[in-house]
Amino acid sequence: MIPIMSTALDQLEPEAVWKHFAALAAIPRASEKEAAARNYVLALAGRLGLESVQDDAGNTVIRKPARPGREAAVPAAIQGHLDMVCEKNEGTVHNFDTDPIGLVVDGDWLKAEGTTLGADNGVGVAAALAVMESDTVAHGPLEFVFTIDEESGLTGASKFPGGLLKSKYFLNLDNEEEYTLCIGCAGGVNSVARRKIARRAVPSGEAWRIKISGLAGGHSGVDVHRGRGNALRILGRALLALMDRLPLAVADMHGGSKRNAIPREAFAVVMLESAHAPQLKSLLAAYDSEARSDLGSFDPGLRITVETAARPEEVIADADAALIAGILAGQHHGVLAMSPDIPGLVQTSTNLAIIDTSQDQVEIATSQRSSIESSKRAAARMVATVFRFAGFEVEQSGDYPGWKPEPASDIVRTAQAVHQDVLGKKPELIAMHAGLECGVIGEKYPGMQMISFGPHIVDVHSPSERIKISSVGPFYNLLTGLLERL
């Protein structure tokens, strides 16, 4: 593996795409903090003398006239989101508000040093910017759409106004599988549960920190069917097993960081008499073995460890601690239904995402997805019902629509033909079990034909995120070839 400075990416092809990706990697752009990335886009548009428009939310549209001779072509919009998921491994020193992403080349893969890479959706934005400044692509009238805050709830797309775009075709560059054309996606909703908890004085004994780590994590939609471990559920089961055998008290539980990421790590601080320490370690080692066996090759990196911790000021009342552990172990996570129409596509799922115990409250965040609106509502109702049985109050928010596939549309047929001509093979038409901005924006533009495609990116929303370098050139060739055919 070769650590590199971002400027070294200009040695890769296509140079125009990697140049902008390198620049974006150096710009902090967490969700809701995309101003610097937006300024980079606006500065380029200004140098090129292009018209730019911003809506009240901070989404940006740049308009570029057609190349000479293509003025009569049907207008098309190219879209990507400016923000990135900010996840890092424990022990990685990185401030997402100030630090550039450290890039690493590993053979044919580009990844980051202990953090998310931001290829989702940095490479799509970079490709759009490359087209924006190109004087060789024979495109028709173009609109470049750069949205904000996609990752934390499609906020930018939700606030994007109707009537702003003039395009008939909408090209979203946020797909992550090469040789595929995405033509539909799931809708989603967030369900957050909160409950008051009682605390009591700290008993005698030693403080121990139980840590669940080493899991692959990943995107809560795209990766939910891969059998990967959920750190919150594993923590809940571990605590229940310990509570059955040891007189321990729980001071704190926390884990996960994003509602749209499968939680990779979770932690609990417990109090236990020192005489029971050998049994604590023995029980956790046994459970570690059981959990590893359960996950098998789906998620072989699981580690359950225990170490001494600072003595807490209070602990959670025993009944409340048992209830929280039980809800983590018992609340559903994963696939609820597969699509009867598209082989291999998850139709409905739920993600047990985040837990946090504050001084007098526990908060557990989840999200539900489905390509069927009624199934999405049913999944959210199921999750809320389980929480309410345990005395939680549930707030549901961030509801967004799915995107219905239209495989016979003009844009799909044209993209299939261009893919065959440019890349030498027929693309697979897919729908994605994830929220894409196509569904949200498309609802405001009836009749607009949409498609999504991109290079090959794996393990998004986790520090294992990486992009296949050799897939970026074909992706860009497909984009430019399609623009020249529309």
WOHUKA-V830325 format. One record per residue. N is the residue number from 1. RES is the residue in one small letter. SS is DSSP state (H for helix, E for strand, L for the rest). PHI is phi in whole degrees, -180 to 180 (* if undefined). BURIAL is b if it has 16 or more other C-alpha atoms within 10 Angstrom, else e. Layout:
((N/RES/SS/PHI/BURIAL) (N/RES/SS/PHI/BURIAL))
This chain:
((1/m/L/*/e) (2/i/E/-121/e) (3/p/E/-63/e) (4/i/E/-137/e) (5/m/L/-78/e) (6/s/H/-59/b) (7/t/H/-65/b) (8/a/H/-69/e) (9/l/H/-68/b) (10/d/H/-70/b) (11/q/H/-82/e) (12/l/L/-91/e) (13/e/L/-114/e) (14/p/L/-76/b) (15/e/H/-57/e) (16/a/H/-64/b) (17/v/H/-71/b) (18/w/H/-67/b) (19/k/H/-60/b) (20/h/H/-73/b) (21/f/H/-63/b) (22/a/H/-61/b) (23/a/H/-64/b) (24/l/H/-67/b) (25/a/H/-63/b) (26/a/L/-87/b) (27/i/L/-107/b) (28/p/L/-59/b) (29/r/L/-152/b) (30/a/E/-63/b) (31/s/L/-55/b) (32/e/L/73/b) (33/k/L/-133/b) (34/e/L/-96/b) (35/a/H/-56/b) (36/a/H/-66/e) (37/a/H/-67/b) (38/r/H/-63/b) (39/n/H/-63/e) (40/y/H/-63/b) (41/v/H/-63/b) (42/l/H/-66/b) (43/a/H/-65/e) (44/l/H/-64/e) (45/a/H/-60/b) (46/g/H/-64/e) (47/r/H/-63/e) (48/l/H/-87/e) (49/g/L/72/e) (50/l/L/-97/e) (51/e/E/-71/e) (52/s/E/-131/b) (53/v/E/-136/e) (54/q/E/-120/b) (55/d/L/-90/e) (56/d/L/-66/e) (57/a/L/-82/b) (58/g/L/108/b) (59/n/L/-68/b) (60/t/E/-126/b) (61/v/E/-122/b) (62/i/E/-113/b) (63/r/E/-111/b) (64/k/E/-126/b) (65/p/L/-64/e) (66/a/L/-66/b) (67/r/L/-66/b) (68/p/L/-51/e) (69/g/L/94/e) (70/r/L/-113/e) (71/e/L/-61/e) (72/a/L/-86/e) (73/a/L/-66/b) (74/v/L/-69/b) (75/p/L/-62/b) (76/a/E/-133/b) (77/a/E/-109/b) (78/i/E/-114/b) (79/q/E/-132/b) (80/g/E/-152/b) (81/h/E/-107/b) (82/l/L/-80/b) (83/d/L/-86/b) (84/m/E/-138/b) (85/v/L/-72/b) (86/c/L/-110/b) (87/e/L/-124/b) (88/k/E/-143/b) (89/n/L/-71/b) (90/e/L/-60/e) (91/g/L/96/e) (92/t/L/-78/e) (93/v/L/-89/e) (94/h/L/-159/b) (95/n/L/-107/e) (96/f/L/-68/b) (97/d/L/-85/e) (98/t/L/-132/e) (99/d/L/-95/e) (100/p/L/-71/b) (101/i/L/-74/b) (102/g/L/-82/b) (103/l/E/-100/b) (104/v/E/-135/b) (105/v/E/-95/b) (106/d/E/-129/e) (107/g/L/65/e) (108/d/L/-92/e) (109/w/E/-120/b) (110/l/E/-112/b) (111/k/E/-140/b) (112/a/E/-115/b) (113/e/L/-89/b) (114/g/L/80/b) (115/t/E/-134/b) (116/t/L/-62/b) (117/l/L/-88/b) (118/g/L/85/b) (119/a/H/-63/b) (120/d/H/-90/b) (121/n/H/-122/b) (122/g/H/-60/b) (123/v/H/-71/b) (124/g/H/-67/b) (125/v/H/-63/b) (126/a/H/-62/b) (127/a/H/-65/b) (128/a/H/-63/b) (129/l/H/-66/b) (130/a/H/-64/b) (131/v/H/-67/b) (132/m/H/-58/b) (133/e/H/-95/b) (134/s/L/-71/e) (135/d/L/-114/e) (136/t/L/-120/e) (137/v/L/-72/b) (138/a/L/-87/b) (139/h/L/-98/b) (140/g/L/-85/b) (141/p/L/-62/b) (142/l/E/-125/b) (143/e/E/-123/b) (144/f/E/-103/b) (145/v/E/-112/b) (146/f/E/-119/b) (147/t/E/-97/b) (148/i/L/-113/b) (149/d/L/50/b) (150/e/L/-74/b) (151/e/L/-71/b) (152/s/L/-96/b) (153/g/L/150/b) (154/l/L/57/b) (155/t/H/-63/b) (156/g/H/-60/b) (157/a/H/-64/b) (158/s/H/-63/b) (159/k/H/-95/b) (160/f/L/-67/b) (161/p/L/-79/b) (162/g/L/-73/e) (163/g/L/86/e) (164/l/L/-79/e) (165/l/L/-86/b) (166/k/L/-111/b) (167/s/L/-78/b) (168/k/L/-92/b) (169/y/E/-109/b) (170/f/E/-128/b) (171/l/E/-108/b) (172/n/E/-88/b) (173/l/L/-106/b) (174/d/L/-118/b) (175/n/L/-87/b) (176/e/L/-128/b) (177/e/L/-125/b) (178/e/L/-67/b) (179/y/L/63/b) (180/t/E/-130/b) (181/l/E/-123/b) (182/c/E/-86/b) (183/i/E/-127/b) (184/g/E/-172/b) (185/c/E/-153/b) (186/a/L/-85/b) (187/g/E/-94/b) (188/g/E/-155/b) (189/v/E/-155/b) (190/n/E/-100/b) (191/s/E/-125/b) (192/v/E/-115/b) (193/a/E/-110/b) (194/r/E/-134/b) (195/r/E/-151/b) (196/k/E/-68/e) (197/i/L/-130/b) (198/a/L/-93/e) (199/r/E/-127/b) (200/r/E/-140/e) (201/a/E/-63/e) (202/v/L/-73/b) (203/p/L/-75/e) (204/s/L/-70/e) (205/g/L/123/b) (206/e/E/-107/b) (207/a/E/-95/b) (208/w/E/-130/b) (209/r/E/-110/b) (210/i/E/-94/b) (211/k/E/-126/b) (212/i/E/-103/b) (213/s/E/-151/b) (214/g/L/83/b) (215/l/L/-76/b) (216/a/L/-75/b) (217/g/L/64/b) (218/g/L/116/b) (219/h/E/-73/b) (220/s/L/-70/b) (221/g/L/-104/b) (222/v/L/-63/b) (223/d/L/-106/b) (224/v/L/-68/b) (225/h/L/-92/b) (226/r/L/-87/e) (227/g/L/76/e) (228/r/L/-75/b) (229/g/L/-73/b) (230/n/L/-109/b) (231/a/H/-62/b) (232/l/H/-68/b) (233/r/H/-65/b) (234/i/H/-64/b) (235/l/H/-63/b) (236/g/H/-59/b) (237/r/H/-68/b) (238/a/H/-63/b) (239/l/H/-65/b) (240/l/H/-62/b) (241/a/H/-63/e) (242/l/H/-71/b) (243/m/H/-63/b) (244/d/H/-71/e) (245/r/H/-118/e) (246/l/L/-131/b) (247/p/L/-84/e) (248/l/L/-100/b) (249/a/E/-120/b) (250/v/E/-102/b) (251/a/E/-97/b) (252/d/E/-160/b) (253/m/E/-138/b) (254/h/E/-155/b) (255/g/E/175/b) (256/g/L/73/b) (257/s/L/-145/b) (258/k/L/-135/b) (259/r/L/-69/b) (260/n/L/-103/b) (261/a/E/-126/b) (262/i/L/-68/b) (263/p/L/-66/b) (264/r/L/-93/b) (265/e/L/-136/b) (266/a/E/-153/b) (267/f/E/-142/b) (268/a/E/-145/b) (269/v/E/-107/b) (270/v/E/-128/b) (271/m/E/-111/b) (272/l/E/-157/b) (273/e/L/-59/e) (274/s/H/-59/e) (275/a/H/-64/e) (276/h/H/-92/e) (277/a/H/-57/b) (278/p/H/-60/e) (279/q/H/-70/e) (280/l/H/-57/b) (281/k/H/-66/b) (282/s/H/-66/e) (283/l/H/-65/b) (284/l/H/-68/b) (285/a/H/-64/b) (286/a/H/-67/e) (287/y/H/-68/b) (288/d/H/-57/b) (289/s/H/-63/e) (290/e/H/-64/e) (291/a/H/-65/b) (292/r/H/-61/b) (293/s/H/-64/e) (294/d/H/-64/e) (295/l/H/-79/e) (296/g/H/56/e) (297/s/H/-77/e) (298/f/H/-64/e) (299/d/L/-155/b) (300/p/L/-76/b) (301/g/L/-86/e) (302/l/L/-53/b) (303/r/E/-135/b) (304/i/E/-116/b) (305/t/E/-126/e) (306/v/E/-140/b) (307/e/E/-146/e) (308/t/E/-66/e) (309/a/L/-137/e) (310/a/L/-68/e) (311/r/L/-67/b) (312/p/L/-76/b) (313/e/L/-81/e) (314/e/E/-145/b) (315/v/E/-126/b) (316/i/E/-75/b) (317/a/L/-53/b) (318/d/H/-56/b) (319/a/H/-64/e) (320/d/H/-69/b) (321/a/H/-63/b) (322/a/H/-66/b) (323/l/H/-65/e) (324/i/H/-64/b) (325/a/H/-60/b) (326/g/H/-66/b) (327/i/H/-70/b) (328/l/H/-64/b) (329/a/H/-74/b) (330/g/H/-102/e) (331/q/L/-68/b) (332/h/L/-69/b) (333/h/L/-140/b) (334/g/E/117/b) (335/v/E/-73/b) (336/l/E/-104/b) (337/a/E/-159/e) (338/m/E/-98/b) (339/s/L/-68/e) (340/p/L/-80/e) (341/d/L/-107/e) (342/i/L/-119/e) (343/p/L/-55/e) (344/g/L/82/e) (345/l/L/-92/b) (346/v/E/-71/b) (347/q/E/-92/b) (348/t/E/-141/b) (349/s/E/-154/b) (350/t/E/-141/b) (351/n/E/-120/b) (352/l/E/-84/b) (353/a/E/-107/b) (354/i/E/-143/b) (355/i/E/-130/b) (356/d/E/-147/b) (357/t/E/-110/b) (358/s/L/-88/e) (359/q/L/-59/e) (360/d/L/-132/e) (361/q/E/-150/e) (362/v/E/-112/b) (363/e/E/-126/b) (364/i/E/-125/b) (365/a/E/-105/b) (366/t/E/-137/b) (367/s/E/-143/b) (368/q/E/-123/b) (369/r/E/-134/b) (370/s/E/-166/b) (371/s/L/-83/b) (372/i/L/-112/b) (373/e/H/-58/b) (374/s/H/-66/e) (375/s/H/-70/b) (376/k/H/-62/b) (377/r/H/-64/b) (378/a/H/-66/e) (379/a/H/-65/b) (380/a/H/-64/b) (381/r/H/-67/b) (382/m/H/-61/e) (383/v/H/-62/b) (384/a/H/-63/b) (385/t/H/-63/e) (386/v/H/-61/e) (387/f/H/-62/b) (388/r/H/-67/e) (389/f/H/-60/e) (390/a/L/-94/e) (391/g/L/86/e) (392/f/L/-88/b) (393/e/E/-95/b) (394/v/E/-122/b) (395/e/E/-116/e) (396/q/E/-114/b) (397/s/E/-154/e) (398/g/E/68/e) (399/d/E/-66/b) (400/y/E/-138/b) (401/p/L/-83/b) (402/g/L/-86/b) (403/w/E/-128/b) (404/k/L/-77/b) (405/p/L/-64/b) (406/e/L/-132/e) (407/p/L/-64/e) (408/a/L/-97/e) (409/s/L/-69/e) (410/d/H/-59/e) (411/i/H/-66/b) (412/v/H/-68/b) (413/r/H/-64/e) (414/t/H/-66/e) (415/a/H/-64/b) (416/q/H/-61/b) (417/a/H/-66/b) (418/v/H/-66/b) (419/h/H/-58/b) (420/q/H/-63/e) (421/d/H/-70/e) (422/v/H/-83/b) (423/l/H/-105/e) (424/g/L/78/e) (425/k/L/-154/e) (426/k/L/-77/b) (427/p/L/-79/b) (428/e/E/-87/e) (429/l/E/-85/b) (430/i/E/-131/b) (431/a/E/-118/b) (432/m/E/-110/b) (433/h/L/-87/b) (434/a/L/-161/b) (435/g/L/-82/b) (436/l/L/-112/b) (437/e/H/-67/b) (438/c/H/-56/b) (439/g/H/-63/b) (440/v/H/-73/b) (441/i/H/-72/b) (442/g/H/-60/b) (443/e/L/-62/b) (444/k/L/-92/e) (445/y/L/-131/b) (446/p/L/-56/e) (447/g/L/93/e) (448/m/L/-70/b) (449/q/E/-91/b) (450/m/E/-128/b) (451/i/E/-156/b) (452/s/E/-133/b) (453/f/L/-155/b) (454/g/L/-178/b) (455/p/L/-79/b) (456/h/L/-91/b) (457/i/E/-127/b) (458/v/E/-125/b) (459/d/L/54/b) (460/v/L/-64/b) (461/h/L/69/b) (462/s/L/-140/b) (463/p/L/-65/b) (464/s/L/-87/b) (465/e/L/-54/b) (466/r/E/-154/b) (467/i/E/-118/b) (468/k/E/-77/b) (469/i/L/-59/b) (470/s/H/-71/e) (471/s/H/-89/b) (472/v/H/-73/b) (473/g/H/-60/b) (474/p/H/-59/b) (475/f/H/-59/b) (476/y/H/-68/b) (477/n/H/-64/b) (478/l/H/-65/b) (479/l/H/-60/b) (480/t/H/-69/b) (481/g/H/-65/b) (482/l/H/-67/b) (483/l/H/-63/b) (484/e/H/-77/b) (485/r/H/-95/e) (486/l/L/-71/b))
